């Protein structure tokens, strides 16, 4: 603003020297060209500096603006500590303080002595509430009336939540086969670089054929922790997952999904059932956008999962090959179907900015270029994951916790000396050890009684499970044959509704010919995966690629538990579509059982003693 005012003030003087002569007109034209040139230079110089304003401070959320925190009185200090506790609660254990910024967002900045005093006060506040602080970055500001060097500081405050309820973010790892997904996760979670021949990924594989082929065919989970000071906690410092959980204030749970096309149903199930917070698309710099890369990107976008991109194997390629892959990604993300803004991350400051903008804007897509062998730029990805905030705030979390218990069954195990164990995600409510729940629906549309034994999160014991958290529940002697993926465990107070048919408003993403009545597809709704037939297409005879309609689907095998408004994805070969559930219809007369009625005598025998 100062530059523009100065150029405007110079205009009258130039114009007055040329009155009444031709030379004066030429001088006026030259002066106008000069002013336009100065304006362009001023605009370009301003683009290189931080903006003079932030958005005004929001009353909700975990971001707090403070002009300065120099020598507060005891009463003022208590007020500041209470305010910090509120911001930590809003951020589920994390808060970001912008020092040197007014509430309206003006970047005033502080001198070096005031900044040191303010950081000292903030550290005392954090100690009062049981938290630690980490200085993310300092930046000089242009707005400076007295022309002294002034800076603003960005500080991360992190607290260890009570009862081991650390902040847990789930990241789905997508990408084509041989792009380096498992190797990257092995390097992040084990703390050792790869030897160039896949040594880092061996600890992630669950089956012998995965070790022999080097290709992931199942969903595996790996954890990476960060302590209250922002330091990495992984298996290089801890021997067990329980030790990692005890030392961490924030946990990143990676879901390593299959990259080969023949395992696509497993990848789709991981995206729909486990409800990841973010998706990490891994692209090999040596192969570029190949195989299932576009398909995985499309799936994440269809399910509205925020996505960031990691380009690996940069040590194998020349600089020109890496640039070519980045240009391909940029062109793909800017296409009308994506409408994303690719943002290259090259410095720690870029990583901090990308983490903040990533959750505030749905169009920002950070891109990292790194190597799992040389470790190049690996720290930038760790900085990004450390700062990455949760998508939901404490208010949304509390609303879900106040609802009745609903747990999605995604995995079923038999563990020696423990019995039947189910793994999944608690969609709503709170689940405790010893709680009695209903599980179903069975093939007959019934719900059975059971009792929850012990609970484990990230392979460590947990007494209380809260909404949005993934865990495994021990069910003791409950008959495993009565369980299947896609079931739910709900509170006895709930009257769960099941359906054999349902209506869904869909968009047909692709079909080689036409989608019409009688078409059979595999439907994914949350943890439900079952073949369904299109009974009718309301208002139309058939659908072609890109068209919308309300379609009635009927499950072929057994009724399922669905929620109104749940996001739906269906596929069959190259056919793909998305939508949401708009209406639930009760089971057909062949399965006309009340979902809330007690189990039969046979089932009662299987659940006796609970």
BAMAR-104178 format. One record per atom (N, C-alpha, C): x, y, z; residue in one letter. Coordinates in steps of 0.05 Angstrom, whole numbers, plus 5000, padded with zeros to 4 digits. Each point is the difference from the previous one (the first is absolute). Layout:
% residues N
XYZA ...
***
This chain:
% residues 610
501749765000X 498350245000X 501750255000X 502349995014X 501750235000X 501250064973X 500849794986X 501250044973X 498050124981X 497549905001X 498050114982X 499450295005X 499950085026X 499550285006X 502350184991X 502449905003X 502350164991X 500050054970X 499449804984X 500050034971X 497750194992X 497849995014X 497750174993X 500750295006X 501550065022X 500650275008X 501950134981X 501649854985X 501950124981X 498750094974X 497649924995X 498750064974X 499750294994X 499050175019X 499550284992X 502550154992X 502249945013X 502550144993X 500849954972X 499949764991X 500849934973X 498150134979X 497550005007X 498150114980X 500350304998X 500750155020X 500250294999X 502450104984X 502149844996X 502350094986X 499650004970X 497949884990X 499749974971X 497750174989X 499050205014X 497750154990X 500850184977X 498450014978X 500350194979X 502249944980X 501249764999X 502049934980X 499949714993X 500949944975X 500049724991X 501949845016X 502350115007X 501949855016X 498849925027X 498350175009X 498749945026X 498249764998X 498649964976X 498349774996X 501749745000X 502450014986X 501749775000X 501049945028X 500650215015X 500949965027X 497849875017X 497550094996X 497849895014X 499649704994X 500349934974X 499749724992X 502249835013X 502550114999X 502249855012X 499649975030X 499050215013X 499649985029X 497849805007X 497949994983X 497949805005X 501149714997X 501749964979X 501249744996X 501849935024X 501450215010X 501749965024X 498449925024X 497650145004X 498449935023X 498949724998X 499149924975X 499049734997X 502249795006X 502450074991X 502249815005X 500649985030X 499950235014X 500449995029X 497949845014X 497550044991X 497849845013X 500449704996X 500849934975X 500549714995X 502249905018X 502250165003X 502249915017X 499249985029X 498350205008X 499149995028X 498349765006X 498249934980X 498349775004X 501649745001X 502049984982X 501649765000X 501749975026X 500950235010X 501649985025X 498249935024X 497550094999X 498249935022X 499349715000X 499949874977X 499349724998X 502149825013X 502450105003X 502249845011X 500050025031X 498450175012X 500150035029X 497549885012X 500049945027X 497749895012X 497750205000X 497549914999X 497750194999X 499950165026X 499250264999X 499950175024X 497749925018X 498149834991X 497749935016X 499749695000X 499149905023X 498849735001X 497050045001X 498549784995X 497150025005X 499550075029X 497850145006X 499450075028X 499949755017X 500750035025X 500149785019X 497149895004X 499849734998X 497449875004X 499749935030X 497550035010X 499549935028X 500349715005X 499249834980X 500249715003X 502649914985X 500849765005X 502449894988X 502450025019X 502349904990X 502349985017X 502250214993X 499350214985X 502050204993X 499550255016X 502050105013X 499850245017X 502050214991X 499150254997X 501850234994X 500750145026X 502550075004X 500950165023X 502050214990X 499450255006X 501950214992X 502649985016X 499849975027X 502449945016X 499149905027X 501949855013X 499549885026X 502350075018X 500350265006X 502350095015X 499250075028X 501149865020X 499750055029X 497050035007X 498449804996X 497150035008X 499850005031X 498050135010X 499349995028X 499049725007X 500149925026X 499049745008X 497249944990X 498250195003X 497249954991X 499949984969X 501650164986X 500049984971X 501349734992X 502049915014X 501249744993X 498049775003X 498450015022X 498049795004X 498050004977X 499250244992X 498150034977X 501249884975X 502650064995X 501349904976X 500249695000X 500649895024X 500249715003X 497349874995X 497950125010X 497349894994X 499350024971X 500850214987X 499550034971X 501649794984X 502449955008X 501649794987X 498749725003X 499049955024X 498649755005X 497649964981X 498650224996X 497750004981X 500949944972X 502150134991X 501049964973X 501049714996X 501349895021X 500849724998X 497749814999X 497950065014X 497649844999X 498750014972X 500050244988X 498950034973X 501649844980X 502649995003X 501749854981X 500649725009X 498449895019X 500349735010X 502949945008X 501250195015X 502749965011X 502150174986X 499350154979X 501950164985X 498950284997X 501950205001X 499250284995X 502450144986X 499350204984X 502150164986X 499750295009X 502150115010X 500150285009X 501650174980X 498850214990X 501350194983X 500850255017X 502650035006X 500950215017X 500850244983X 499150245008X 500650244984X 497850074981X 497649885004X 497750044981X 497650105017X 498750224990X 497750105013X 497649834994X 497850035016X 497649834997X 498850044973X 500250244988X 498950044973X 501749874978X 502349905007X 501849864981X 502350174990X 500350255010X 502250174991X 502649895011X 502049974982X 502749905008X 501750245009X 500050055026X 501550225012X 502949925004X 500449775012X 502749905006X 501050115027X 502149875010X 501250085025X 503050024997X 501250175017X 502950025001X 501149755013X 502649964997X 501349765011X 499549975030X 500450205017X 499549975029X 497149935006X 498150134987X 497249945005X 499349724991X 501249914978X 499449734990X 501049795020X 502550045010X 501049815020X 498349995025X 499150245009X 498350015024X 497349864995X 498950044976X 497449884994X 500249704998X 502249904988X 500349714998X 500449885028X 501450145017X 500449915028X 497349985015X 498350204996X 497450005013X 498349774989X 500149954973X 498549794988X 500949725011X 502649985004X 501149755011X 498949955028X 499950215016X 498949985028X 497049934999X 498650114981X 497149934997X 499749714993X 501749904981X 499849724992X 500749825024X 501950075016X 500749835023X 497749995020X 498550225002X 497750015019X 497949804992X 499549964973X 497949824991X 501149734992X 502649945005X 501249744994X 500549964970X 501250204987X 500549994972X 502950094994X 500949964976X 502650094991X 499650184975X 502050174995X 499850184976X 502349934981X 499550054974X 502049964979X 499850244982X 502250144996X 500150234982X 500149904971X 497950054986X 499849904972X 501650184981X 499750265002X 501550184982X 499750295010X 501950164992X 499950295004X 500350144973X 498550224997X 500150154975X 500150305005X 501650144985X 500150295001X 497550114986X 499050235010X 497750134988X 500850264989X 498650084978X 500550264987X 498850235014X 497749965014X 498650225013X 501650085025X 501450234998X 501850075021X 500350315001X 498450145015X 500150295000X 502750115010X 501349875020X 502450115010X 502549894987X 499649834979X 502249894984X 502049845015X 499149875021X 501749815015X 499249724990X 501849815003X 499549724992X 497949885019X 497749924988X 497949885016X 499349734988X 499249815017X 499449734991X 497449905012X 498749824986X 497849855011X 500949715004X 498949865020X 500849735005X 497649825000X 500349764989X 497949805000X 500849775018X 498449945020X 500849815021X 497849785002X 500949755000X 498249785004X 500149925030X 497649995012X 499749915028X 498549734999X 501249805013X 498949734999X 499949895028X 497849875006X 499549895027X 499649704997X 500849855021X 499449715001X 497249975011X 498049924985X 497349975010X 499949795022X 497950035017X 499749815023X 499249734990X 500649805016X 499149724995X 500949904973X 502450074991X 501149904975X 498350074976X 498350205002X 498450084977X 501550204983X 502249914988X 501650174983X 498650064974X 500950214987X 498950074974X 500849804979X 498149884986X 500649784981X 498950074973X 501750034980X 499250054973X 500549764982X 498149934983X 500349774982X 500650104972X 502149894988X 500950074974X 500049764982X 498449994979X 499949794981X 502350044979X 501649794995X 502250024982X 499249874973X 499850164979X 499249914974X 502250034980X 499749874977X 502050024979X 500249754984X 501350014977X 500349774982X 501949805012X 499849764991X 501949795009X 502850084994X 501949945017X 502950064997X 500650305001X 498250165011X 500550285002X 501750075025X 500249815019X 501650045024X 498450065025X 497449925001X 498350075023X 501049855025X 500349744999X 500849855023X 502850075009X 501850054981X 502750075007X 500050275015X 498550194991X 499950265014X 498949975028X 497949845003X 498949965027X 502049865018X 501449814989X 502149865016X 502150195010X 500950194983X 502050195007X 498950195022X 497550094997X 498950195019X 499649865027X 499049765001X 499249875025X 502349855013X 501949914985X 502349855011X 502450185006X 500150234987X 502250195006X 502649944986X 500049814981X 502449934985X 499550034970X 502050114985X 499750034972X 500049734986X 498949994976X 500049764984X 502749954987X 500649754994X 502549934987X 499950004970X 497750094989X 499650004971X 498949744988X 499749805017X 499049744991X 497549915016X 498750195014X 497549945013X 500249895028X 502250045014X 500349895027X 498050145019X 499550264997X 498350155018X 497149905001X 499149884978X 497249934998X 499449725011X 502049845007X 499549735008X 498449985025X 500350195019X 498649995025X 497050064997X 499250114977X 497250074996X 498349784988X 501349814987X 498549794986X 498849805020X 497649904994X 498549835017X 499949714990X 500649964974X 499749734988X 502649934986X 500549734997X 502449914987X 500150094971X 497849994986X 500050074972X 500750304996X 499350175020X 500850284999X 503050035002X 501349855017X 502950015003X 501349904974X 498949794988X 501249884976X 499750184976X 497750134997X 499550174977X 500750305005X 500150085025X 500450285007X 497650184995X 497649884997X 497650154995X 498049965022X 498850225009X 498150005021X 497349904989X 498749805014X 497449914991X 497950035022X 500850085024X 498150045022X 500450275012X 498350075019X 500250265014X 501749965025X 502250145002X 501649995024X 500150285013X 500450005026X 500050255015X 502750045013X 501150244997X 502550075013X 499650275014X 501550045021X 499750245017X 502650175001X 499650265000X 502250195003X 499150205021X 501650035022X 499250185021X 501750265001X 498950205012X 501450255006X 499550075029X 502150075015X 499650075027X 499250295003X 499750105025X 499050275005X 501950214990X 502549934995X 502050194990X 500249994969X 498449834987X 500149984971X 502149814990X 501249845017X 502149814992X 498749744991X 501349874981X 498949754989X 500449775020X 497949845003X 500149765017X 499349764983X 501949834994X 499549764984X 501549765012X 500249794984X 501249755011X 503050025003X 501350224991X 502850035004X 500650075029X 498050135014X 500450075028X 498449825019X 498049864989X 498249845016X 499849724989X 499949805017X 499949724991X 497249914993X 498050115013X 497349914996X 498150234993X 497749934989X 498050214993X 499050135026X 499849855022X 499150115025X 501850225010X 502749964997X 501950215008X 499750254982X 499549964975X 499550234982X 497650165009X 497849865006X 497650135009X 500450155026X 501549885019X 500550135025X 501750264998X 501850004979X 501850234997X 498950224982X 497749954986X 499050184979X 497750165010X 499950254990X 497650175004X 498350004975X 501249934977X 498649994975X 500849754985X 498149864988X 500549754987X 499050024971X 501749924981X 499149974972X 499849714994X 497649904994X 499649724993X 499849984969X 502049874988X 500049974971X 498649744993X 498350014980X 498749774989X 501249944972X 501749804999X 501349934975X 498149844983X 499150124978X 498049874983X 501449884975X 498749814988X 501149864977X 500150184975X 502149984985X 500350164975X 499349864975X 500049735000X 499449854976X 497050014994X 499350004974X 497250034992X 498349765009X 501149765002X 498449775007X 499250015030X 501350175016X 499350035028X 498450265004X 498750114980X 498750255002X 497749995020X 498649775002X 497849995019X 501050035029X 502449905005X 501250035027X 500650305005X 501150134980X 500650295003X 497550165004X 497849944985X 497550155003X 498949955028X 500149755009X 499049945027X 501550155021X 502650034997X 501650165020X 499250295000X 499450114977X 499250294999X 497250045011X 498249824995X 497250045008X 499549925029X 501349785009X 499449895026X 501650145022X 502650044996X 501650115022X 499950305002X 498750134981X 499550295001X 502550165007X 502049994982X 502550155006X 499650305000X 501650145016X 499950295001X 501350124975X 502249884991X 501550104977X 500949774983X 500750064975X 501149804982X 502750104990X 502049824999X 502650064990X 500449844974X 500150134977X 500449874974X 503050004994X 501049764998X 502949964995X 500449954970X 501850154988X 500649984971X 503049964997X 500849804984X 502849964995X 501150204979X 502250135007X 501150204981X 500949874975X 500849745001X 501049874976X 497849904982X 497649965010X 497749904983X 497950224995X 499950205016X 498050214996X 497249905006X 498050124987X 497249935004X 499449754983X 500049775014X 499649754986X 498149825015X 499049804987X 498449795013X 497550125013X 499749945026X 497650075015X 500250285013X 502150164993X 500350265013X 497650184996X 499150024975X 497650174995X 497549895014X 499849745000X 497649885012X 499950055030X 502349975013X 500250055029X 499450295006X 501150184984X 499450295004X 497050054997X 498849884980X 497150044996X 498349895023X 500949775011X 498549885023X 500150195024X 502450105006X 500350175023X 498350264997X 500050114976X 498550244995X 497049945001X 499149774989X 497249945001X 499049975028X 501749895018X 499249965028X 500650255017X 501050214987X 500650265013X 502149975022X 502049844995X 502249975019X 502350204991X 500850195017X 502250184993X 502549844993X 501350084978X 502249844990X 502550174996X 502349895008X 502650124993X 501749804986X 502150094986X 501549824982X 502949995008X 501149764998X 502949965006X 501249874976X 502050134988X 501549894977X 502549875011X 500349744997X 502249855012X 502149934978X 502149875009X 502249904982X 501350224984X 500250245012X 501450224986X 503049944997X 501049825016X 502949934998X 500649844976X 498049874988X 500449844976X 499950164974X 499050255002X 499450154975X 501750254999X 500350104976X 501350264996X 498050225008X 501050245002X 498350225007X 497950054979X 500649954975X 498150044978X 497749805002X 500649755008X 497949805002X 498150075024X 501150105022X 498350075022X 498250244993X 501250204986X 498450234991X 497849914981X 500549814983X 498049904982X 497649875015X 500749845020X 497949885016X 498350225015X 501450205010X 498550225014X 498350154981X 500950044975X 498350144981X 497549834993X 500449744998X 497749824994X 497950025023X 501150005025X 498150015022X 498650275001X 501550224995X 498750264999X 497850024979X 500649894976X 497950014979X 497649835008X 500449775013X 497849835008X 498350135021X 501350135020X 498550125021X 498450254992X 501050134978X 498650244991X 497849954981X 499649744992X 497849944981X 497350075012X 498050054983X 497350085011X 498849805020X 500649744997X 498949815019X 501250015027X 502550115002X 501450025026X 499850285012X 500850204984X 500050285010X 501650035025X 502449885001X 501850035023X 502250194994X 501250115021X 502350184997X 502549865011X 501749894982X 502449865010X 502050205013X 501049925023X 501850175016X 502549845006X 502250064988X 502549865005X 501250085027X 500949805015X 501250055027X 503049954998X 501550225003X 502949984996X 501650085025X 498750135019X 501450095025X 498249945024X 501250005024X 498349975024X 497850215003X 500650254991X 497950205001X 497749934981X 500649894977X 497949904982X 498349785013X 501449835015X 498549775012X 498150115021X 500850205016X 498250125020X 497650134987X 500550164979X 497950134986X 498149804987X 501149794987X 498349804987X 498249865020X 501049935024X 498449865020X 497750175009X 500350265002X 497950185009X 497950054978X 501050044975X 498250064978X 498549754991X 501249775005X 498949754990X 497249945012X 499750055025X 497449955013X 498150244998X 501050244993X 498350234998X 498850034972X 501349894980X 499150024972X 500049724987X 497749934988X 499849744988X 501549974974X 500950234988X 501349994974X 503049985002X 501250065023X 502949995003X 500949715001X 502049934983X 501249735000X 503050025002X 501149965025X 502950005003X 501349774985X 502450054989X 501549794986X 502950005011X 500849765009X 502749965011X 501649834981X 502550064997X 501949844984X 502249905018X 500249735003X 501949905020X 501149724991X 501949905016X 501249744995X 500049855026X 499249744999X 500149835023X 502749875004X 501850034980X 502749895001X 502050205011X 500050244988X 501950215009X 498850175023X 497449995004X 498750175020X 499650284992X 500450074975X 499650274990X 497150105004X 499750225014X 497450145004X 498149835018X 501049795012X 498349835017X 499150165025X 501750185010X 499350165023X 497750194994X 499750094975X 497850184993X 497349865004X 499949754993X 497549855003X 499449965030X 502149965016X 499649975029X 499050265013X 501150224991X 499150265010X 497050044993X 499349934975X 497250034991X 498149835017X 500849745005X 498349835015X 499850085029X 502150115011X 500150105028X 498050225004X 499850184981X 498350245003X 497249964990X 499549804984X 497449964987X 497849985021X 498150194999X 497950005021X 497749814993X 498449935020X 497749834994X 497850154985X 498449854985X 497950134985X 497650085017X 499449845021X 497850065017X 500950145026X 498350185010X 500750145025X 498749865024X 500550105023X 499149875025X 496950005001X 498750214989X 497150015002X 498849774984X 500949964976X 499049774984X 500649745013X 502349975012X 500749765014X 498149945024X 499450215015X 498249975023X 497249924991X 499150124978X 497349934990X 499849714992X 502149894987X 500049724993X 500149825025X 501650095020X 500249845024X 497449985016X 498350204997X 497550015015X 497949824987X 500449904976X 498249834987X 500349715010X 498149834993X 500249725008X 502349854986X 501049805013X 502449854991X 499449864973X 501950044981X 499849864974X 502949944991X 500649744999X 502749914993X 499949844974X 501650074980X 500149864974X 502049775002X 499149764992X 501749765000X 501349984973X 502750034999X 501549994975X 501849764998X 500949895023X 501749775000X 499149815022X 500549744996X 499349795020X 502449815003X 500849955025X 502349835005X 499249795022X 501749805001X 500049815022X 502750005013X 500250095025X 502650035013X 500249795022X 502149845001X 500349805021X 499950135028X 498649875018X 499750095028X 498450255003X 499150114978X 498350245001X 497249954989X 499949854978X 497549934988X 499550174975X 497550064995X 499250154977X 500650305004X 501250124980X 500850285001X 499050144974X 498750235003X 499150154976X 501550275000X 500750094976X 501350264996X 498250184984X 500150265005X 498450194985X 500250285012X 498050164993X 500050285009X 497450065015X 500250155022X 497750085015X 498850254986X 497749984987X 498850224985X 498950215019X 498749915022X 498850195018X 499949885028X 499650185020X 499749915027X 502749945014X 499849865022X 502449925016X 499749705007X 502249854998X 500049725005X 502049945023X 499149855020X 501749935023X 500349705003X 502049925015X 500349725006X 497649905016X 499149764993X 497749885014X 497350094990X 499950174980X 497550114990X 498549784984X 497450005002X 498349814985X 498850144976X 500349874977X 499150114974X 498549804984X 498850094979X 498749834980X 501750004974X 500449774988X 501549984975X 498249884978X 500250114976X 498449904978X 500350194976X 498349964980X 497949804998X 501149734990X 498849785009X 500649744989X 498749964973X 500449774988X 498749954974X 497050005002X 498949955024X 497150015005X 499150285008X 501850195003X 499350275007X 499750055030X 501449835016X 499750025029X 502650135012X 499750085025X 502350105016X 500449835024X 502449935007X 500749825022X 501350155022X 499749905025X 501250135023X 502849905004X 501750185009X 502849935007X 501050195021X 502449945011X 501350165020X 502850064991X 500850265002X 502750084992X 501949945023X 502249864993X 502149945020X 502050225002X 502449964990X 502150205001X 500050164974X 501250245001X 500250184976X 502950074996X 500850004975X 502850084993X 499950214977X 501650215004X 500550204979X 502949994993X 500649984974X 502849994992X 501749805016X 498749775005X 501449775013X 500650055029X 498850205012X 500450055029X 497250025013X 499949925026X 497549985014X 498750275003X 497350004999X 498550255002X 497349935014X 499350165020X 497549945015X 497650134987X 500350234988X 497750154989X 500650064971X 498149944982X 500250064972X 498050224993X 500950214986X 498350234994X 499550014970X 497950144993X 499150024972X 502250094982X 500349874977X 502050064980X 502649855003X 500249845022X 502549855005X 499849714990X 502249904989X 500149724991X 501249835022X 499049755003X 501049835021X 499249714994X 501149825016X 499149725000X 498749935026X 497849854999X 498549935023X 500049695003X 500749915024X 499949715006X 497249935009X 498949784988X 497249925005X 499949735015X 502349895008X 500149765015X 499249754984X 498049865011X 499249744988X 497850044979X 499450244991X 497950044980X 500849854975X 498049864988X 500549844976X 500850174976X 502449964990X 501050164978X 498349964975X 498949764996X 498549944975X 497550174998X 499150125022X 497650174999X 500750284991X 502650064997X 500850274993X 500950024971X 499950234988X 501150054973X 500650304998X 501750074981X 500650284994X 497550144991X 499650255008X 497750154992X 497950025022X 500349845022X 498250025022X 500550255017X 498250065018X 500450215019X 499349905028X 501350125020X 499549945028X 498850265011X 497549985010X 498650245008X 498949985028X 499350225012X 498950005027X 497249875000X 499449855022X 497349885002X 497850205000X 500650265007X 498050215000X 499250084971X 501749944981X 499550074973X 498149804987X 498350104983X 498249824985X 501149994971X 502149844995X 501350014974X 498249914977X 500050164979X 498349944976X 501849874979X 499049794988X 501449864978X 498450014975X 501249954977X 498650024975X 501249804980X 498249904983X 500849844977X 500050164975X 498550225000X 500050194977X 500350285010X 501150174983X 500450285007X 500250174975X 499350255002X 500350194978X 502550175005X 501350074978X 502450165001X 500150194976X 500650255006X 500550204979X 502949974991X 500449924975X 502649934990X 500850174976X 502650004995X 501250114976X 501749774987X 499449944975X 501549794986X 502650124990X 502249925012X 502650114992X 500949894974X 499649744996X 500849894974X 498549734995X 499249974975X 498849744992X 500549974970X 500949774992X 500649954972X 497650034982X 497649935010X 497650024984X 497950165016X 498249865014X 497950145015X 499349845024X 499350145022X 499249885025X 497050015001X 498749765004X 497149984998X 499049805021X 497449975001X 498749815018X 501149724996X 500749865022X 501149734998X 503049995001X 501350244998X 503050005002X 500849925028X 502149845002X 501149915025X 502750135005X 500450115024X 502550145007X 500749925029X 502550045007X 500949975028X 499850275014X 498450015021X 499450255014X 501750025025X 501350235004X 501550065024X 498750235015X 499049955024X 498950215017X 501249965028X 501950175007X 501449965025X 501549735000X 499449845021X 501349735000X 498349794986X 497850084988X 498349814985X 501149964972X 500449754992X 500849944972X 498449764991X 498250044981X 498349784991X 499050064972X 499549794985X 498950024973X 497050085001X 499350194984X 497250104999X 499150034972X 497449974996X 498750034974X 498550264999X 500150144977X 498550244996X 497149924993X 498250055019X 497249924996X 498550204982X 500850255001X 498750204983X 501750254999X 499750154978X 501350264997X 497850214998X 499650165021X 497750175001X 500150224978X 497950014983X 499850214980X 501549954975X 501549784998X 501649964976X 500049704993X 500549944975X 500349734992X 502849895005X 502050184996X 502849925003X 501750245007X 502449955010X 501950215007X 502549964983X 501250224992X 502550004986X 502150165016X 502549984992X 502150135015X 499550305005X 500250085025X 499650285008X 497250075007X 498049824997X 497250065006X 499449945029X 497850135010X 499249965028X 497249895001X 499449855021X 497349905004X 499749885028X 497649945008X 499549855025X 499449714992X 501649825011X 499949724993X 499349845025X 498249804996X 499449825022X 501749744997X 501549945021X 501749775001X 498849795018X 500549744994X 499249785017X 502449825005X 500649955026X 502249825007X 499349714992X 501949864990X 499549724990X 500149805023X 501850035020X 500449795019X 498450035026X 500350235014X 498850035026X 499650305005X 498250075019X 499650285006X 502450125014X 500250264999X 502350155012X 498950235017X 501850095017X 499550245017X 501250244985X 498350194992X 500950244986X 499050255015X 501250234995X 499150255011X 499250184977X 497950165004X 499150194981X 502250214996X 500550074975X 502050204993X 502849884997X 500449745006X 502649884998X 501050014971X 502750054997X 501250024974X 500249724988X 499549984974X 499949744987X 501950004976X 501349784995X 501749964976X 499449724989X 499549984974X 499549744988X 501849974975X 500649754994X 501849934978X 499349724989X 500749964976X 499949744987X 501650014974X 502449885001X 501850024977X 500950294997X 499550124977X 500850284996X 497750195008X 497749895007X 497750175009X 500650115028X 499550265003X 500550125026X 497950225004X 499150045025X 498250215007X 500150075029X 499050235007X 499950095028X 497350125006X 499450035026X 497450125007X 499649995030X 497550035009X 499449985029X 497349885003X 499649875023X 497549865006X 497850205007X 497749984987X 497850195004X 497649875014X 499749734998X 497649875012X 500749715006X 499049905023X 500449735008X 497349854999X 500049764988X 497549844999X 500449765017X 497949915015X 500349775018X 500549754984X 501149795014X 500649754987X 497549884986X 500549834980X 497849874986X 498649805018X 497749904992X 498549815017X 501649755006X 501949934983X 501649765005X 501950045024X 500650265007X 501750055023X 498650185020X 497349975002X 498450185016X 500349935030X 502350065012X 500549965028X 500450285012X 499150045024X 500550255014X 502950015007X 501550214992X 502850015006X 500750035030X 498050085016X 500550045028X 499249765017X 498849784987X 499049785016X 502449845011X 499549845020X 502149845012X 500949784982X 502549915002X 501049784983X 498449755006X 500149814981X 498749745003X 501349855022X 498949765006X 501149845022X 502849914994X 500649944974X 502749924993X 501950235005X 499350244992X 501750235004X 500350065030X 497949955016X 500250055028X 502149815013X 500149764989X 502049815010X 502850104994X 500350124976X 502750094992X 500850245017X 498150155011X 500750245015X 499549975030X 499649755008X 499549955029X 502450095016X 499550105024X 502150095018X 500950284996X 498950144980X 500850284995X 498450195018X 
***
